[in-house]
Amino acid sequence: MNKERFNRVTDELIRSLQEVVGNANVLTEKFDLEPYSHDETEDFVFYPEVTVKPVSTAEVSEILKLCNEHTIPVTTRGGGTGLSGGALPVYGGVILSTERMNKIIEIDRENFMATVQPGLITYALHQAVEAEGLFYPVDPASKESCTIGGNVAECAGGPRAVKYGVTRDYVFGLTCVLADGQIFKTGGKLLKNVTGYNLTQLIVGSEGTLCVVTEIILKLIPLTQHKRTMLAPFDSLSDAAKALTDIFNSKIVPRAAEFIEQRAIKAAEEKLGKPFPHSDRAALLLFEIDGNRADLLDEQAENIGEICLAHNAVDVFVADSKEKQEELWQMRRNIGEAVKSIAIYKEEDTVVPRSRLPELVEKIASISKKYGILTISYGHAGDGNIHVNIIKKDISDSDWDNKLPHVIEELFREVVILGGSISGEHGIGWVQKNYLPLALSHVEIELIRKIKEVFDPKGILNPGKIFPDS
Ligand SMILES: Cc1cc2nc3c(=O)[nH]c(=O)nc-3n(C[C@H](O)[C@H](O)[C@H](O)COP(=O)(O)OP(=O)(O)OC[C@H]3O[C@@H](n4cnc5c(N)ncnc54)[C@H](O)[C@@H]3O)c2cc1C
């Protein structure tokens, strides 16, 4: 769907939007629109023509009816922390911001379910349910600023996905609004439900292209009582990757198993202005294990330590206080921002079956060497999901422009050969769409194109995303 098919926002439409949400919730001045012109994806900037801030499903429905009637693009925006350009209004039009739809509607202690609005900040949900002895495990490193709606749209993961799964595994019901304003509900507080196609799961990960999600039912689980956090430094990236494989082979499933290469640690040290243990080593593995029996956890921690040492870990450091644990995680959460601040960059969200991780790490190193281009990798190694940052440092603009597409394509081809895919948790969005045919067959792309047409015949919802240009 090209840009020319859409109309521009008129004064008349703005007046109609103001009638729906009130004047204060319709922004049109450039200064006010600036925060909605970018997300966390590289340095892209696209201004919307107008931003609207509804507070209810009914208001979302009215906004979409108007936009559909006038063929205006609508890009839904949560926290704007996306890394694939999903919330960028690349064809202008309307930004539909969920920032005012940020309530916890209910925490159902009997059924272990929470019902929330999409603009709720993920960390706010964590705090609320943990106060009840319950747990919502999905914890993207951006948890303090991303929203549940954005997590649903991107099927967000994060460190704990290795044991507890991703957003998809917790979404049991949705309230949604179609492009033409029709409201519909899917699923419910039902642990079993085989009634028609599973629309809930189709919408999870659909990146705001099928409908606007206005209410979400999430499964909760009991909060575990104990955890242990450990750090193991290695002098070789592939030793670290092999140690990880052996830990899983020993049937231990940590709740987090993060891989961080040295340059990423150095960048985080610089950003936070404080030293990190063993930052001079080639790679670190950061583990967290949890459970309700402290003695069993200590045994597992010891086993993990032994396996790491057998794979030449230099040391195994156990964070024995809450402060030390939080310090390690704070460092981990800051890595993304820190790496981006080094120079112009491109981040790829590669994912392979966990057992192929050592091969992926070697492939990344060989591609980096072949093209003479710096890469910095870190990520959720426990689920085979490594973020590869390609950094424009010490190379000319023309070298960067020439080499970058080849580096990305070669990386993605290798990932697919290893049985992997081109996005584990950040989505395809704006920046990866032209690589989609490397990961999906023609048949699959045509199927999802047709699904998109059924939900949104005029193509007003988040146009310019997911589908390749041609
Ligand atoms: C420092 C940092 C660390 C990160 N760490 C992780 C991580 O560990 N794991 C991970 O998975 N991701 C991570 N991310 C990426 C990002 O935080 C996630 O993709 C997150 O889910 C985006 O949520 P958001 O509310 O910011 O969504 P936005 O960026 O606002 O939007 C993302 C997409 O969701 C759509 N959308 C938003 N709300 C709705 C809705 N209500 N209905 C329909 N569509 C909607 C938008 O149209 C867009 O396509 C990280 C990002 C940063 C900057």
The ligand as an SDF file (V2000), in Angstrom:
LIG
                    3D

 53 58  0  0  0  0  0  0  0  0999 V2000
   16.2750   -0.2130   26.1600 C   0  0  0  0  0  0  0  0  0  0  0  0
   15.2830   -1.1460   25.5060 C   0  0  0  0  0  0  0  0  0  0  0  0
   15.2440   -2.4560   25.8990 C   0  0  0  0  0  0  0  0  0  0  0  0
   14.3350   -3.3290   25.3050 C   0  0  0  0  0  0  0  0  0  0  0  0
   14.3060   -4.6240   25.7230 N   0  0  0  0  0  0  0  0  0  0  0  0
   13.4080   -5.4760   25.1870 C   0  0  0  0  0  0  0  0  0  0  0  0
   13.3550   -6.8270   25.6430 C   0  0  0  0  0  0  0  0  0  0  0  0
   14.1030   -7.2510   26.5410 O   0  0  0  0  0  0  0  0  0  0  0  0
   12.4480   -7.6390   25.0500 N   0  0  0  0  0  0  0  0  0  0  0  0
   11.5980   -7.1920   24.0840 C   0  0  0  0  0  0  0  0  0  0  0  0
   10.7770   -7.9770   23.5920 O   0  0  0  0  0  0  0  0  0  0  0  0
   11.6460   -5.9290   23.6340 N   0  0  0  0  0  0  0  0  0  0  0  0
   12.5120   -5.0600   24.1600 C   0  0  0  0  0  0  0  0  0  0  0  0
   12.5590   -3.7610   23.7150 N   0  0  0  0  0  0  0  0  0  0  0  0
   11.6740   -3.3320   22.6210 C   0  0  0  0  0  0  0  0  0  0  0  0
   10.3450   -2.6900   23.0670 C   0  0  0  0  0  0  0  0  0  0  0  0
   10.4230   -2.1980   24.3900 O   0  0  0  0  0  0  0  0  0  0  0  0
    9.2030   -3.6810   22.9330 C   0  0  0  0  0  0  0  0  0  0  0  0
    8.9940   -3.9920   21.5620 O   0  0  0  0  0  0  0  0  0  0  0  0
    7.8830   -3.2270   23.5420 C   0  0  0  0  0  0  0  0  0  0  0  0
    6.9650   -4.2930   23.4850 O   0  0  0  0  0  0  0  0  0  0  0  0
    7.2750   -2.0160   22.8420 C   0  0  0  0  0  0  0  0  0  0  0  0
    6.2340   -1.5280   23.6620 O   0  0  0  0  0  0  0  0  0  0  0  0
    5.7690   -0.0080   23.5370 P   0  0  0  0  0  0  0  0  0  0  0  0
    4.6240    0.1950   24.4540 O   0  0  0  0  0  0  0  0  0  0  0  0
    6.8950    0.9090   23.7080 O   0  0  0  0  0  0  0  0  0  0  0  0
    5.2300   -0.0020   22.0490 O   0  0  0  0  0  0  0  0  0  0  0  0
    5.4480    1.0580   20.8740 P   0  0  0  0  0  0  0  0  0  0  0  0
    6.8960    1.1910   20.5470 O   0  0  0  0  0  0  0  0  0  0  0  0
    4.7170    2.3040   21.1750 O   0  0  0  0  0  0  0  0  0  0  0  0
    4.7180    0.2990   19.6820 O   0  0  0  0  0  0  0  0  0  0  0  0
    5.2160   -0.9290   19.2230 C   0  0  0  0  0  0  0  0  0  0  0  0
    4.2040   -1.5220   18.2400 C   0  0  0  0  0  0  0  0  0  0  0  0
    3.0250   -1.8600   18.9300 O   0  0  0  0  0  0  0  0  0  0  0  0
    1.8820   -1.2840   18.2920 C   0  0  0  0  0  0  0  0  0  0  0  0
    0.9260   -1.0260   19.3710 N   0  0  0  0  0  0  0  0  0  0  0  0
    1.1520   -0.3990   20.5510 C   0  0  0  0  0  0  0  0  0  0  0  0
    0.0320   -0.4060   21.2940 N   0  0  0  0  0  0  0  0  0  0  0  0
   -0.9220   -1.0470   20.5700 C   0  0  0  0  0  0  0  0  0  0  0  0
   -2.2840   -1.3580   20.7970 C   0  0  0  0  0  0  0  0  0  0  0  0
   -2.9060   -1.0130   21.9220 N   0  0  0  0  0  0  0  0  0  0  0  0
   -2.9750   -2.0000   19.8260 N   0  0  0  0  0  0  0  0  0  0  0  0
   -2.3740   -2.3590   18.6660 C   0  0  0  0  0  0  0  0  0  0  0  0
   -1.0710   -2.0760   18.4020 N   0  0  0  0  0  0  0  0  0  0  0  0
   -0.3690   -1.4380   19.3410 C   0  0  0  0  0  0  0  0  0  0  0  0
    2.4280   -0.0610   17.5980 C   0  0  0  0  0  0  0  0  0  0  0  0
    1.5990    0.3260   16.5260 O   0  0  0  0  0  0  0  0  0  0  0  0
    3.7770   -0.5670   17.1340 C   0  0  0  0  0  0  0  0  0  0  0  0
    3.6370   -1.2840   15.9410 O   0  0  0  0  0  0  0  0  0  0  0  0
   13.4560   -2.8650   24.2830 C   0  0  0  0  0  0  0  0  0  0  0  0
   13.5070   -1.5250   23.9060 C   0  0  0  0  0  0  0  0  0  0  0  0
   14.4070   -0.6690   24.5000 C   0  0  0  0  0  0  0  0  0  0  0  0
   14.4390    0.7650   24.0640 C   0  0  0  0  0  0  0  0  0  0  0  0
  1  2  1  0
  2  3  1  0
  2 52  2  0
  3  4  2  0
  4  5  1  0
  4 50  1  0
  5  6  2  0
  6  7  1  0
  6 13  1  0
  7  8  2  0
  7  9  1  0
  9 10  1  0
 10 11  2  0
 10 12  1  0
 12 13  2  0
 13 14  1  0
 14 15  1  0
 14 50  1  0
 15 16  1  0
 16 17  1  0
 16 18  1  0
 18 19  1  0
 18 20  1  0
 20 21  1  0
 20 22  1  0
 22 23  1  0
 23 24  1  0
 24 25  2  0
 24 26  1  0
 24 27  1  0
 27 28  1  0
 28 29  2  0
 28 30  1  0
 28 31  1  0
 31 32  1  0
 32 33  1  0
 33 34  1  0
 33 48  1  0
 34 35  1  0
 35 36  1  0
 35 46  1  0
 36 37  1  0
 36 45  1  0
 37 38  2  0
 38 39  1  0
 39 40  1  0
 39 45  2  0
 40 41  1  0
 40 42  2  0
 42 43  1  0
 43 44  2  0
 44 45  1  0
 46 47  1  0
 46 48  1  0
 48 49  1  0
 50 51  2  0
 51 52  1  0
 52 53  1  0
M  END
$$$$
